[in-house]
Amino acid sequence: MKTSRTWEPYYNRSLPGGSAVNSRVRLVQLSDTHLRAAAGMAGADADAGLRATLAAVAARGADALLLTGDLAHDDGAPAYARLAALLAPLGLPTLCLAGNHDDPAALAASALGVSGGADLGAWRLVLLDSTLPGQSGGALGAAELDRLDAALAAAPRRPALVALHHPPLALGSAWIDAIGLAAPERLFAVLARHPQVRAVVFGHAHQGFAARIGGIRVLGCPSTCVQFRPRRARFALDPRLPPGARWLDLYADGRLTTGILRAAPANSRPDAGAHRYTSRPS
């Protein structure tokens, strides 16, 4: 059972980045690494997928990393230590939030930690806790929405990006939509009061996704582990797509460009007939 999360003091640091009008900082979002004690994840190697994705990130370049949950699958503290060791060679500042598979207390106590947000270059990044103890779906409580409102109100001239684990809108996959963010209208009601918000990014869905809600871009991220087939009524893996990440170029004038970064194809592929994260039933 998860324990309640302990957040670090809000905006206790600024990440490095330029401040000139045309300067750009590159944030790379990694999500759903699902590192676990046992080898294999539905026929795929979660560690190998992450290593391949990090090699692609290193080749493209980045200024900071954003990890949007489900970092460990079932291994707790050892998985976070392994993840920190895999990230260390990149030497990049890293912000983390937990997902429904994570152990928030173990993550908070690890070298990775959890963060409520930071300033990156000209941008304000706000990380939200959408997890519910013992549940796959998510929600944002009143305290978390108040924290978001205050963080945005404190920096109205900074373009802002908001991150959470659960999708804040329906993706067209019935089984994912059933475990997405409850009452997302409460989130967007807060964001509507702050026109500097440019994007909301999320994990959980193991797929690239892009939509707009008013002037806000809503962006999903692939998993560094296994990918889900989009628009499926039931759980279905997509063995055709390799692990991936999302890159976001954040400009000081408020512009944002983004895309999906894919790792080199792995030697092993996930089992397309897998039942959830396990091998197909015998």
C-alpha positions in Angstrom: 0.0 0.0 0.0 1.3 3.4 -0.9 1.9 6.0 1.8 1.2 9.7 1.3 3.8 11.7 -0.6 6.1 14.2 0.9 6.8 17.0 -1.6 9.9 19.1 -1.4 9.4 22.8 -0.8 8.0 24.3 -4.0 10.4 26.0 -6.3 13.4 25.5 -4.1 15.6 25.6 -7.2 15.9 26.9 -10.7 17.2 24.6 -13.4 19.9 26.0 -15.8 18.7 27.6 -19.0 18.9 30.7 -21.2 16.9 33.8 -20.7 17.3 35.7 -24.0 14.1 36.2 -26.0 15.1 33.7 -28.7 16.9 31.3 -26.4 15.7 27.7 -26.2 16.0 24.9 -23.5 15.3 21.3 -24.3 13.3 19.3 -21.8 13.0 15.6 -22.4 10.0 13.7 -20.9 10.6 10.1 -19.9 7.7 8.0 -18.6 6.5 4.6 -17.5 10.0 3.0 -17.2 8.4 0.2 -15.2 11.7 -1.1 -13.8 11.1 -4.3 -11.8 12.7 -7.0 -9.8 12.1 -9.8 -12.3 13.5 -9.7 -15.8 11.1 -9.1 -18.6 7.9 -7.1 -18.9 5.3 -8.7 -21.2 8.2 -10.2 -23.1 10.2 -7.0 -23.2 13.3 -6.0 -21.2 12.4 -2.8 -19.3 16.0 -1.9 -18.5 17.2 -2.5 -22.0 14.4 -0.3 -23.4 15.4 2.5 -21.0 19.1 2.2 -21.9 18.2 2.4 -25.6 16.0 5.4 -25.0 18.7 7.2 -23.0 21.2 6.6 -25.8 18.7 8.3 -28.2 18.3 11.2 -25.7 22.1 11.6 -25.4 22.5 11.7 -29.2 19.8 14.4 -29.6 20.9 16.4 -26.6 18.9 17.8 -23.6 19.0 20.4 -20.9 16.8 18.7 -18.3 14.7 15.5 -17.8 11.1 15.2 -16.7 10.0 11.8 -15.4 6.2 11.4 -15.3 5.6 8.3 -13.2 5.4 4.6 -13.1 9.2 4.6 -12.7 9.2 1.3 -10.8 6.8 -1.5 -11.4 7.1 -3.7 -8.3 10.7 -3.2 -7.0 10.5 0.0 -5.0 13.8 1.4 -3.6 16.1 -0.9 -5.6 14.4 0.1 -8.9 14.8 3.8 -8.1 18.5 3.3 -7.3 19.0 1.5 -10.6 17.1 4.2 -12.4 19.3 6.9 -10.8 22.4 5.0 -11.9 21.2 4.7 -15.5 20.4 8.4 -15.6 23.7 9.6 -14.0 25.9 9.4 -17.1 23.7 12.0 -18.8 24.5 14.5 -16.0 21.2 16.3 -16.4 18.9 18.0 -13.8 15.9 15.7 -13.3 12.4 16.3 -12.0 10.2 13.4 -11.0 6.6 12.7 -10.1 5.1 9.3 -9.1 2.5 7.2 -11.0 0.1 4.6 -9.8 2.7 1.8 -9.8 5.2 3.8 -7.8 6.0 3.7 -4.1 5.9 7.5 -3.3 7.8 7.2 0.0 10.6 5.1 -1.5 10.8 7.5 -4.5 10.9 10.5 -2.2 13.7 8.9 -0.2 15.7 8.0 -3.3 18.4 9.9 -5.1 15.7 10.9 -7.6 13.3 12.4 -5.1 9.9 14.0 -6.1 9.4 17.6 -7.0 6.5 20.0 -7.1 8.2 21.9 -9.9 11.0 24.2 -10.9 11.9 27.1 -13.2 13.7 26.1 -16.4 15.1 29.0 -18.4 12.1 31.4 -18.8 9.6 28.7 -18.1 7.8 27.5 -15.0 7.3 23.8 -14.7 4.5 22.6 -12.3 4.4 18.9 -11.4 1.2 17.6 -10.0 0.4 14.5 -7.9 -2.6 12.7 -9.5 -2.1 9.4 -7.7 -4.7 7.7 -5.4 -3.4 5.1 -3.0 -4.2 1.6 -4.2 -5.9 2.7 -7.4 -4.9 2.7 -11.0 -6.9 5.8 -11.9 -6.1 9.3 -10.7 -7.5 12.6 -9.4 -6.3 16.0 -8.2 -7.4 17.0 -4.8 -8.3 20.5 -3.7 -4.9 21.1 -2.1 -3.1 20.1 -5.3 -5.3 22.4 -7.4 -4.7 25.2 -5.0 -1.0 24.7 -5.2 -1.2 24.8 -9.0 -3.2 28.0 -8.9 -0.7 29.7 -6.5 2.3 28.6 -8.5 0.9 30.0 -11.7 -0.3 33.2 -10.1 3.1 33.8 -8.6 4.7 33.9 -12.1 2.2 35.3 -14.6 4.9 36.4 -17.1 6.5 33.0 -17.3 5.2 30.6 -19.9 4.2 27.5 -18.0 4.1 23.7 -18.5 2.1 21.4 -16.3 2.9 17.7 -15.8 1.0 14.9 -14.2 0.8 11.1 -14.6 -2.8 10.5 -15.6 -4.3 11.6 -18.9 -6.5 14.7 -18.3 -8.8 13.9 -21.2 -10.3 10.8 -23.0 -7.9 9.2 -25.5 -10.4 6.9 -27.2 -9.2 3.7 -25.5 -12.0 2.6 -23.2 -9.7 0.7 -20.8 -7.3 3.6 -20.4 -10.0 6.2 -20.2 -11.5 4.3 -17.3 -8.3 4.8 -15.3 -7.5 8.3 -16.4 -7.9 11.5 -14.5 -11.2 11.9 -12.7 -13.0 15.3 -13.1 -10.4 16.8 -15.5 -12.7 19.9 -15.8 -11.4 20.9 -12.4 -7.9 21.1 -13.7 -8.8 23.0 -16.8 -10.9 25.5 -14.8 -7.7 26.4 -12.9 -5.6 26.6 -16.1 -8.2 28.8 -17.7 -7.4 31.5 -15.2 -3.7 31.5 -16.3 -3.2 32.3 -20.0 0.5 31.7 -19.8 0.0 28.0 -19.6 1.2 26.5 -22.9 1.0 22.7 -22.4 0.0 19.9 -20.1 2.0 16.7 -20.5 1.2 13.2 -19.1 2.3 9.6 -19.0 0.3 6.5 -18.0 -1.0 5.8 -21.6 2.3 4.5 -23.1 1.7 6.3 -26.4 2.4 9.5 -28.1 -0.7 11.8 -28.1 -1.4 15.4 -29.1 -4.6 17.5 -28.7 -5.6 21.0 -27.8 -7.9 22.3 -25.2 -8.4 26.0 -26.0 -4.9 27.4 -26.3 -3.3 24.6 -24.3 -1.5 21.7 -25.9 -2.2 18.3 -24.2 0.6 15.9 -24.9 1.1 12.2 -24.1 4.4 10.4 -23.9 5.6 6.9 -25.1 6.9 4.5 -22.5 10.6 3.5 -22.4 9.2 0.0 -21.8 6.2 -1.3 -23.8 3.8 0.7 -26.0 0.0 0.4 -25.9 -2.1 0.3 -29.1 -4.2 3.4 -29.4 -8.0 3.3 -29.6 -8.5 -0.2 -28.2 -11.4 -1.2 -26.0 -9.1 -3.6 -24.0 -5.5 -3.8 -23.0 -3.3 -4.3 -26.1 0.4 -3.9 -26.7 1.9 -2.6 -29.9 5.1 -4.7 -30.6 5.8 -2.6 -33.8 6.9 0.5 -31.9 10.2 0.7 -30.0 10.6 2.5 -26.7 10.5 6.3 -26.8 10.4 9.7 -25.1 9.0 13.2 -25.9 11.3 16.2 -26.4 10.0 19.7 -25.8 11.9 22.8 -26.9 10.9 25.7 -24.7 11.6 29.2 -26.0 11.8 32.2 -23.8 9.1 34.0 -25.8 6.6 31.3 -25.0 6.9 29.1 -28.1 7.0 25.4 -27.8 8.0 22.8 -30.3 7.8 19.1 -29.6 8.0 15.6 -31.0 8.5 11.9 -30.3 12.0 10.4 -30.0 12.3 6.7 -30.6 15.0 4.4 -29.5 16.7 2.0 -31.9 14.6 -1.1 -32.4 15.2 -3.8 -29.7 16.3 -7.3 -30.4 13.4 -8.6 -28.4 9.8 -7.4 -28.8 6.9 -7.5 -26.3 4.3 -10.2 -26.6 1.4 -8.7 -28.6 -0.9 -11.2 -26.8 0.3 -10.3 -23.3 -2.4 -10.0 -20.6 -1.7 -6.7 -18.8 2.0 -6.6 -18.0 2.4 -10.4 -17.8 2.9 -13.0 -20.5 -0.2 -14.3 -22.3 -2.3 -16.8 -20.2 -1.5 -20.4 -20.8 
